[in-house]
Amino acid sequence: VGVDEEVEGLSHGSVRN
């Protein structure tokens, strides 16, 4: 949860689970 964001390189403010 939230790890995908880091992998995608997106900001931690965007929650895309």
Secondary structure, 3 states (H helix, E strand, C coil): CCHHHHHHCCCCCCCCC
